[in-house]
Amino acid sequence: MKKVSKKACALLLCSTMTAALAGCGGSTGGSTPDTGTADAAPADSNSKEAESTESTAPSSALSGALDIWAWGADDEAKSRESAIEIFIAEHPELEVTYTIIPSQDSVWDQKSAAALASGSAGDVMQMSPDFYGLNTDYYIDLNPYVEADGVNLDDVLVSGTIDGYYDTDGKLEGFPLLANCFVMAYNKDMFAQAGVPVPEAGWTLSDLADWGQSFVSGEGANQTYGLAKHWILKYMMPYACGGTPYTDDLSTSNMGDPEIVEALTLYKDLIDKGIIPNDTAMETIPAETLFVSGKCAMYPCGGFETITVTNDADENGINIGFCPMPSDQNGNEINIQYATGWAITTTSKNPDAAWQFLKESAYANDEMAKQTASIGMPSNKNVAETYYKEIAFKGEGLDNSYYVDHMGSTHLNPFGGTLTSTGNLWSSMIEAVLLDNQDPQAVVAQYAPQIKTEFSGYSFNQK
């Protein structure tokens, strides 16, 4: 399956620092950003003067101060803090200051945006590749560091975790920390009672439109369904019938293609047949509750929510298993990745120490990666394929192995960052078809030109 690889934008829209700083949706990184003027830099971080630092090969000895900014709340913040403290303990030669900024209510987005724009950001800033170029101008190119170290990234990083950090011109603007993708959780008892075989690799949402009706029964609060309407479905559907939302280089929108019409038609069919609940039903019972209460046969379960889902299912006596996510009509799995990484700012006063932190976070420090494993799949290949992969959940044979094995076939969240405006139009298209009962072909004909206009205005298409 084609991944959204090497796609991060090469240039930053200047206006995005004070408007629409949208990112990865709060799943593995900051909260879904909104608009507004950014606040001043955090009081407990070291202020940096705005001076540009060229990316050069790292020196052999480290010293001096290193300022790290990260987002997080609750378990995410604890995991980040624990990993950073391991780094501090192993590098007494460095004076490390770190700031964990809350991700709720766009606090991180506003503070980091203001600091980057003023040149007062940390040496290291947390980032996500599906910000799609919002801050590219403020990050150095990491390729010289990788080359100087002589490391083969394929040997040390989990497949699929580095791709999104490359710009279209080859610049490596960030380095991975963790990633999450999805597995299809299913209710074993519902499948057995319906006499439906558990989906195997290659099953499609078109297949679901046929055998999914076996799970549909009842009315109102007692109605049962085939597939929960998880929020990830909106981001999966552009790929459902073999289409893609845009070209690999992000230069051209494909949202007017026949495959998009087919995907919208299929989505409507699944809703009309009751296989997927409509929005009215979802207002009564949330998707996860619907699944763990035994009213829905399948649930797309993200790596960030597996503990909650498996614990809730076990508590309710729901016998669940994991199976592959659906594929498109060409047999390519449809899976979405949300990722979190680090970048070194152009104003960094200690880029060599910053690089040491990045590579230890990514692959060169197993103990740091084990802390990261508590909230997602670490990019560290060794830890991911051993420690993380073997983390088990309540339920027979349920562990993290699926996420590691399938990360390489994921699409990066398709509508984050600079591409949020296109994502908003896609949401309007879905609403027009599912809520207003408009013809999918007419909806695509109406919105595709608007999306084309959006793409023509993106800064990475104006290089």
Secondary structure as UniProt FT lines:
FT   HELIX           14..17
FT   TURN            25..26
FT   TURN            43..44
FT   STRAND          64..71
FT   HELIX           74..90
FT   TURN            92..93
FT   STRAND          94..101
FT   HELIX           104..106
FT   HELIX           107..118
FT   STRAND          124..127
FT   HELIX           129..131
FT   TURN            132..135
FT   HELIX           136..138
FT   HELIX           143..149
FT   HELIX           153..156
FT   TURN            159..160
FT   HELIX           163..165
FT   STRAND          166..167
FT   TURN            168..169
FT   STRAND          175..180
FT   STRAND          182..187
FT   HELIX           188..194
FT   TURN            201..202
FT   HELIX           205..211
FT   HELIX           212..215
FT   HELIX           220..222
FT   STRAND          224..227
FT   TURN            231..232
FT   HELIX           233..236
FT   HELIX           237..239
FT   TURN            240..241
FT   TURN            248..249
FT   TURN            255..256
FT   HELIX           258..272
FT   TURN            273..274
FT   HELIX           279..284
FT   HELIX           287..292
FT   TURN            293..294
FT   STRAND          296..302
FT   TURN            303..305
FT   HELIX           306..315
FT   TURN            316..317
FT   STRAND          320..323
FT   TURN            329..330
FT   STRAND          336..345
FT   TURN            346..347
FT   HELIX           351..359
FT   HELIX           360..364
FT   HELIX           366..372
FT   TURN            373..375
FT   STRAND          377..378
FT   HELIX           381..383
FT   HELIX           384..388
FT   TURN            389..390
FT   TURN            396..397
FT   HELIX           401..406
FT   HELIX           407..409
FT   STRAND          411..412
FT   TURN            414..415
FT   HELIX           417..419
FT   HELIX           420..434
FT   HELIX           440..457
FT   HELIX           459..461
//
